Amino acid sequence: MKTITTLLLTFLLAAPASAEQLALVGGRLIDGFAGEPVLRSVILIKDGTIEKTGTVDSLPIPEGYREIPLWGHDVMPGLWESHAHLQLVGHSDYIHWQEHYADRFQDEIMPAAAVQLLLAGVTSARDLGAALDDSIEIKRMLESGEIPGPTLYLSGPFLQHEVDDWQKSYRWEVRTVGEARERVKQLHDAGMHIVKLIDQDDMEREVAQAIVDEAHARNMKVVAHAHKPDEVRVGLEIGVDNFEHTGLTTAPGYPDDVLSALAERTATGIFHGLLFWTPTVEGLWNYSNTLKNPTHLDNQCWERGLQADTIEDIRGSIQDPASLSYTQLMPLRRSTLKNKIAQLKESGVVMLIGTDSGIPMKFHCQSTWKEMAWWVEEMQFDAHETIRAATYWPAVMMGVQDRYGSVSPGKSADIIAVQGDVLRHINLLQRVDFVMKEGVVYKQNGQANNDALPERFHQ
């Protein structure tokens, strides 16, 4: 029988960190909306929720609120990572990973990925593709406060027409309308928020349509791969909500009929819902830079929460990036990326920041800011709109903009800050100085708050 002391210690270790009454004072507030930033802002937080916002001249700090000075910082909503894989943490051999680490996903891998994302300033994430039992368990751990991490929106397993044997734990074959409806129901009843489609062009049309219709009837979102022109064509016809990746391998751009169909779909967005696209492009672009300078692979941030043998195995798998079969097409794809992104932007889709975080050499502690920097520095996207693509618009896509995606009264106190002018220097996001999730401070002055983290995540 456990002693009272042991039971109390177990409770304290499992209990979520508690939120305080706080005042964030002095920072320039980029609130997630389209307006101008607010200078010398004050944000009052109570019970994990934003109570009031104002300025040092207009909003007095009430008695009993602990003041956190953020002078010289840009303050903004917590970031969204719109395409993550929490069961992956950068290893280059998927078959080896599934064979040797599946029994560690729940206890080690996914919790480590969640904490790494959170400390990088990611307070909401879409996890697109994992075994259903693993997805259920990570959802439970986060919601109970057993581990810290982003608010997760999960898909569970991919749905597709045909699946290799080694993938069947996290991908489900769907061949008939009956299977389509049953699988979506199973995902919904398990608490999943998203249905992820791949190779929808290989499915019988009525099967793919049944997946989308069943998901929408249950208020689930449907995301779909866009690796092939027909995946996009079919996805538009059946009504998916969000396409993933730029796709089309080494083709220079999207076919004219696909671009016309996208423009027609976005023209009716006000009536039929916005069409979203998550291009996940930075890793492709910067692969050649990784070959020249792989120093970022040595950053110990991605080791947080992982066991020593896991770290050693990952490091060994990416020791020679030039030889990986996974990456061989990347140099040929690189020259096509700017045109494809320009075409998507011209088509009117609403683009979201997502990275495929967790795939080989794409670490959860680095991926999101790198994607944002590529948009601004290489594609000349407006920095403010890029931030909105990682805050406001993902919340709209998931239908939770009443609670997340902006810093405004009544919303969750998911707030980050960086020292300096992030609208001029977007790569400041690689060193997020302050992270708050639901009113709990997990990072301050650039250092993790170990009081809010279980010991296994200390570094």
C-alpha positions in Angstrom: 0.0 0.0 0.0 1.3 3.5 -0.9 2.1 5.8 2.0 0.3 9.1 2.3 3.6 10.8 1.5 4.0 8.8 -1.7 0.4 9.5 -2.8 0.9 13.2 -2.2 4.1 13.2 -4.2 2.5 11.4 -7.0 -0.4 13.9 -7.1 2.0 16.9 -7.1 4.1 15.5 -9.9 1.0 14.8 -12.0 -0.9 18.0 -11.2 -0.9 20.8 -13.8 0.9 24.0 -13.1 -1.5 26.6 -11.7 -2.3 29.9 -13.4 -1.9 33.2 -11.5 -3.3 36.6 -11.7 -0.7 38.3 -14.0 0.0 41.5 -15.8 2.2 41.5 -18.8 3.5 45.0 -19.1 5.4 47.2 -21.6 5.7 45.1 -24.7 4.5 46.0 -28.2 1.4 43.9 -28.7 0.9 42.2 -32.1 -2.5 40.8 -31.2 -3.2 38.5 -34.2 -5.8 40.8 -35.8 -5.1 43.0 -38.9 -4.7 46.3 -37.0 -1.5 48.1 -36.0 0.5 46.8 -33.1 -0.2 48.4 -29.7 2.8 50.1 -28.0 3.5 49.8 -24.3 0.7 47.3 -23.8 -0.8 45.8 -20.7 -2.4 42.4 -20.7 -4.3 41.3 -17.6 -4.7 37.5 -17.1 -6.9 35.7 -14.6 -7.6 32.0 -14.3 -5.8 31.3 -17.5 -7.8 33.7 -19.6 -7.1 37.2 -20.9 -9.2 39.5 -18.9 -8.3 42.9 -20.4 -5.9 44.5 -22.7 -4.8 48.1 -22.9 -1.7 50.3 -22.5 0.3 51.6 -19.5 -1.6 54.9 -19.9 -5.1 53.4 -20.1 -5.2 50.2 -18.0 -4.1 50.3 -14.4 -2.7 47.1 -12.9 -5.1 46.0 -10.1 -3.9 45.0 -6.7 -2.9 41.4 -6.4 -1.6 40.9 -9.9 2.0 39.9 -10.4 3.7 42.1 -12.9 5.9 40.6 -15.6 7.8 43.3 -17.4 8.2 42.8 -21.1 9.6 46.2 -22.1 11.6 46.0 -25.4 9.7 42.8 -26.4 7.2 42.1 -29.2 4.2 40.2 -27.6 1.9 38.0 -29.7 -0.4 35.0 -29.6 1.2 31.7 -29.2 2.2 30.1 -32.5 0.3 27.3 -34.2 2.2 24.5 -36.0 -0.3 23.3 -38.5 1.4 20.2 -39.7 3.3 18.2 -37.0 4.0 14.5 -36.4 4.5 14.0 -32.7 5.4 10.3 -33.1 8.5 11.4 -35.2 11.5 13.4 -33.8 13.8 13.7 -36.8 15.0 10.1 -37.4 15.7 9.4 -41.0 14.6 5.7 -41.3 10.8 5.4 -40.9 10.7 1.6 -41.1 13.4 1.3 -38.3 11.6 3.9 -36.3 8.2 2.2 -36.4 9.8 -1.2 -35.6 12.0 -0.1 -32.7 10.2 2.8 -31.1 6.4 2.1 -31.3 6.4 1.0 -27.7 8.0 4.3 -26.7 5.6 6.7 -28.5 3.3 7.2 -25.6 5.8 7.4 -22.7 8.7 9.1 -24.3 8.5 10.3 -27.9 5.2 12.1 -28.1 5.5 13.8 -24.7 9.0 15.0 -25.6 7.8 16.4 -29.0 4.9 18.2 -27.2 7.3 19.9 -24.7 9.8 20.8 -27.4 7.0 22.5 -29.4 5.7 24.4 -26.4 9.1 25.8 -25.4 9.6 26.9 -29.0 6.5 29.1 -28.6 4.0 26.7 -30.2 0.9 26.7 -28.1 -1.4 24.9 -30.6 -0.6 22.2 -33.0 -2.3 19.9 -35.5 -0.9 16.3 -35.2 -1.5 14.8 -38.6 -0.9 11.0 -38.6 -0.4 8.6 -35.7 -1.7 5.4 -34.3 -5.1 5.9 -32.7 -4.2 4.6 -29.3 -1.2 6.8 -29.2 -3.3 9.8 -30.2 -5.9 9.1 -27.6 -3.2 8.8 -24.9 -1.3 12.0 -25.7 -4.6 13.8 -25.8 -5.4 12.5 -22.3 -2.0 13.3 -20.9 -2.2 16.9 -22.1 -5.8 17.5 -21.1 -5.2 16.1 -17.6 -2.1 18.2 -17.1 0.1 15.2 -16.7 2.5 16.7 -19.2 2.7 20.2 -20.7 2.4 21.0 -24.4 0.3 22.7 -27.0 -3.4 22.3 -27.4 -3.5 19.5 -29.9 -5.9 18.9 -32.8 -5.4 15.3 -33.8 -6.2 13.2 -36.9 -5.2 9.8 -35.7 -4.4 7.5 -38.6 -4.3 8.6 -42.2 -7.1 7.3 -44.4 -6.1 6.0 -47.8 -6.8 3.4 -50.5 -3.9 1.1 -50.0 -1.4 0.8 -47.1 2.0 -1.1 -46.8 2.1 -3.6 -44.0 4.7 -1.7 -41.9 2.5 1.4 -41.9 -0.8 -0.2 -40.8 -0.6 1.0 -37.2 -0.9 4.6 -38.3 -2.6 4.4 -41.7 -5.9 2.8 -42.4 -7.1 1.3 -45.7 -10.5 2.4 -46.8 -12.1 0.7 -49.8 -15.8 1.0 -49.5 -18.4 3.6 -48.6 -19.3 1.6 -45.5 -15.7 1.5 -44.4 -15.4 5.2 -45.0 -18.3 6.0 -42.7 -17.3 3.5 -40.0 -13.7 4.8 -39.9 -14.7 8.4 -39.6 -17.1 7.5 -36.9 -14.4 5.6 -35.1 -12.1 8.6 -35.2 -14.8 11.0 -34.1 -15.8 8.8 -31.2 -12.2 8.5 -30.1 -12.0 12.3 -29.8 -10.1 13.1 -33.0 -10.7 16.5 -34.6 -9.4 16.0 -38.1 -9.6 13.5 -40.9 -6.4 13.2 -42.9 -6.7 11.9 -46.5 -3.9 10.8 -48.7 -4.0 9.4 -52.3 -7.7 10.3 -52.4 -7.4 10.2 -56.2 -6.8 6.4 -55.9 -10.1 5.9 -54.1 -13.4 5.3 -55.7 -15.0 8.7 -55.9 -18.0 7.8 -53.7 -15.7 6.5 -51.1 -13.7 9.7 -50.9 -16.9 11.7 -50.9 -18.3 9.6 -48.0 -15.2 10.4 -45.9 -15.6 14.1 -46.4 -19.4 14.1 -45.9 -19.2 11.9 -42.8 -16.5 14.1 -41.3 -18.3 17.3 -42.0 -21.6 15.9 -40.5 -19.6 15.3 -37.3 -18.0 18.8 -37.4 -14.5 17.4 -38.2 -12.1 19.1 -40.6 -10.7 17.3 -43.6 -7.1 17.8 -44.7 -5.7 16.2 -47.8 -2.3 15.6 -49.4 -1.6 17.6 -52.5 1.4 15.7 -53.9 -0.3 14.9 -57.2 -2.5 17.1 -59.5 -5.3 14.6 -59.3 -5.2 14.7 -55.5 -5.9 18.4 -55.7 -8.6 17.9 -58.4 -10.4 15.2 -56.4 -9.9 17.1 -53.1 -11.6 20.2 -54.6 -14.5 18.1 -56.0 -15.2 16.4 -52.7 -14.8 19.5 -50.6 -11.7 19.1 -48.4 -11.0 22.0 -46.1 -7.2 22.2 -46.3 -4.5 20.9 -48.6 -1.0 19.9 -47.3 2.4 20.3 -49.0 3.4 22.0 -52.3 3.7 18.6 -54.0 4.1 17.8 -57.7 7.7 16.7 -57.2 9.9 18.3 -59.8 7.2 19.9 -62.0 7.6 23.6 -62.4 4.1 24.5 -61.2 0.5 23.6 -61.0 -1.5 22.7 -64.2 -3.7 25.5 -65.5 -6.9 23.6 -64.8 -5.9 23.1 -61.2 -5.2 26.9 -60.8 -8.5 27.7 -62.4 -10.3 25.3 -60.1 -8.6 26.8 -57.0 -9.5 30.4 -58.1 -13.1 29.4 -58.6 -13.2 27.7 -55.2 -11.6 30.6 -53.4 -14.0 33.0 -55.2 -16.9 31.4 -53.3 -15.1 31.1 -50.0 -17.4 33.5 -48.2 -20.4 31.2 -49.0 -18.7 27.8 -48.8 -15.9 28.3 -46.3 -12.4 29.4 -46.9 -9.9 27.1 -48.6 -6.7 26.6 -46.6 -3.3 25.4 -47.8 -0.3 24.4 -45.7 2.7 24.3 -48.0 5.4 22.9 -45.6 8.2 24.2 -47.8 11.2 25.3 -45.8 12.8 21.9 -45.3 12.9 21.4 -49.1 14.4 24.8 -49.7 17.1 24.6 -47.1 18.2 21.0 -47.6 21.2 22.3 -49.7 22.1 24.7 -46.9 22.0 21.8 -44.5 24.5 19.9 -46.6 26.8 23.0 -46.5 26.3 23.7 -42.9 24.6 21.0 -40.8 25.4 22.8 -37.5 21.7 23.1 -36.6 21.4 19.4 -36.4 23.7 19.6 -33.4 21.4 21.9 -31.5 20.6 20.1 -28.2 17.1 21.6 -28.1 15.7 18.5 -29.9 17.1 16.2 -27.2 14.9 17.5 -24.4 12.8 14.6 -23.0 14.4 11.9 -25.0 16.4 9.0 -23.7 20.1 8.7 -24.4 19.8 5.7 -26.7 17.1 7.4 -28.7 19.3 10.5 -29.1 22.2 8.4 -30.2 20.1 6.5 -32.8 18.6 9.8 -34.3 22.1 11.3 -34.5 23.5 8.2 -36.2 20.6 8.2 -38.7 21.3 11.8 -39.9 25.1 11.7 -39.8 25.3 11.9 -43.6 22.4 14.0 -44.9 23.5 13.8 -48.5 23.1 10.0 -48.6 19.6 9.7 -47.3 17.1 8.2 -49.8 14.5 10.5 -48.3 16.3 13.6 -49.6 17.5 12.7 -53.1 14.8 14.7 -55.0 15.1 17.8 -52.8 17.8 19.6 -54.9 15.6 19.1 -58.0 12.5 20.3 -56.3 14.1 23.4 -54.8 14.0 25.5 -58.0 10.2 24.9 -58.3 9.2 26.1 -54.9 9.0 29.8 -55.4 6.8 29.5 -58.4 4.4 27.1 -56.7 4.1 29.3 -53.6 3.5 32.4 -55.9 0.8 30.4 -57.7 -0.9 29.4 -54.5 -0.8 33.0 -53.2 -2.3 34.3 -56.5 -5.0 31.6 -56.4 -6.5 33.1 -53.2 -6.0 30.2 -50.8 -5.4 31.1 -47.2 -2.0 29.7 -46.4 -1.0 28.4 -43.0 2.4 27.9 -41.3 3.1 24.2 -41.0 6.3 22.3 -41.5 5.9 18.5 -41.4 7.7 18.8 -38.1 9.3 15.6 -36.9 10.3 14.2 -40.3 14.0 13.6 -40.9 16.1 16.6 -39.7 13.0 18.6 -39.0 13.0 19.1 -35.2 10.0 20.3 -33.2 12.1 23.0 -31.5 13.2 24.6 -34.8 10.7 23.9 -37.6 8.0 26.6 -37.1 10.2 29.7 -37.0 12.2 28.5 -39.9 9.1 28.2 -42.1 8.0 31.7 -41.1 11.5 33.1 -41.9 11.4 31.4 -45.3 8.1 33.1 -46.1 9.4 36.5 -45.2 13.0 36.4 -46.3 12.7 34.3 -49.4 9.2 35.0 -50.6 8.8 38.5 -49.3 5.5 37.8 -47.5 4.5 40.5 -45.2 5.8 39.7 -41.7 2.5 40.7 -40.0 0.5 38.4 -42.3 3.0 35.6 -41.8 2.5 35.8 -38.0 -1.3 35.7 -38.6 -0.7 32.6 -40.7 0.7 31.1 -37.6 -1.8 32.5 -35.1 -5.1 33.8 -36.3 -5.8 31.9 -39.4 -5.1 28.4 -38.0 -7.6 29.1 -35.3 -10.2 30.1 -37.9 -9.5 27.0 -39.9 -10.2 24.8 -36.8 -13.2 26.9 -35.8 -11.8 27.9 -32.5 -11.1 31.6 -33.1 -13.4 32.4 -30.1 -10.8 30.9 -27.8 -7.4 30.9 -29.6 -5.4 32.7 -32.2 -5.4 36.3 -30.9 -4.6 38.2 -27.7 -8.0 39.7 -26.7 -10.3 39.6 -23.7 -12.1 36.2 -23.1 -9.5 34.1 -25.0 -7.0 31.7 -23.6 -3.8 33.3 -22.3 -1.6 31.6 -24.9 1.1 34.3 -25.3 4.7 34.5 -26.4 7.3 37.3 -26.6 10.6 37.9 -28.3 13.1 40.7 -27.5 13.3 43.1 -30.4 11.3 44.0 -33.5 10.0 40.7 -35.0 8.2 42.5 -37.9 11.7 43.6 -39.2 13.6 40.5 -38.0 11.3 37.5 -38.2 14.1 35.1 -37.3 14.0 36.5 -33.7 11.4 33.7 -33.3 14.2 31.2 -33.1 14.8 32.4 -29.6 11.4 32.9 -28.0 12.1 34.6 -24.7 8.6 34.2 -23.0 6.0 31.4 -23.4 2.7 31.3 -21.6 0.1 28.6 -22.1 -3.3 29.1 -20.4 -1.8 31.6 -18.0 1.1 29.4 -16.9 4.6 30.7 -17.6 6.7 27.9 -19.2 9.6 30.1 -20.3 10.9 33.5 -19.2 14.0 35.4 -20.0 14.8 32.7 -22.6 15.0 30.0 -20.0 12.6 27.1 -19.4 10.6 27.4 -16.2 11.6 24.0 -14.6 9.0 24.6 -11.8 6.3 24.1 -14.5 7.9 21.1 -16.2 8.2 17.5 -14.9 11.8 16.7 -14.1 12.3 14.4 -17.2 12.0 17.5 -19.4 14.6 19.5 -17.6 17.8 20.2 -19.6 
